[in-house]
Amino acid sequence: MAVRRVVPNVQTDAVEENREFYGLLGLQEAMNNGWIMTLASPSSPTAQVSFMTSDKTASVTPDMSIEVDDVDAVYAVMRQSGAQIVHPLQDEEWGVRRFFVRDPTGRVVNVLSHR
C-alpha cells in the first residue's frame, strides 16, 4: 500500500471566498464539483487543500482525505484492526472508490483511490 497524497478538508459555506484568498498564495482550482473544491499548487500538484459545504453521499463531512494506491487493501486492514468505519466502501459517480474511518482523535478520514 502506498499513500499518494494527503489533503485537508475544510468544511465551509465560503467556498468561493476561500478560492480567492488561497489564490493569493498561488493555489489554483484543480477540481470543483459544486459541493467540494480542491485547490492545488501548480508547481507541486499534490500540495492541496479542499473546501466543502458537506459531503455529497455521506452523512458526515471528512476532516481529511488520503489517496492510496489500493483502497480495497486499506479497507481490509482497517476492518481487521477494528477501526470504526463511518461510511462504507463504495464507488462514487465522480470516479473514486472510498470509505471513511474515524481516527483515534475522532477525526473522520476519507480514504480513496481513483478508479
C-alpha positions, 0 to 999 in steps of 0.5 A: 500500500502506498499513500499518494497524497494527503489533503485537508478538508475544510468544511465551509459555506465560503467556498468561493471566498476561500478560492480567492484568498488561497489564490493569493498564495498561488493555489489554483482550482484543480477540481470543483464539483459544486459541493467540494473544491480542491485547490492545488499548487501548480508547481507541486500538484499534490500540495492541496487543500479542499473546501466543502459545504458537506459531503455529497453521499455521506452523512458526515463531512471528512476532516481529511482525505488520503489517496492510496494506491489500493483502497480495497487493501486499506479497507481490509486492514482497517476492518481487521484492526477494528477501526470504526468505519463511518461510511462504507466502501463504495464507488462514487459517480465522480470516479473514486472508490472510498470509505471513511474511518474515524481516527483515534482523535475522532477525526473522520478520514476519507480514504480513496483511490481513483478508479 
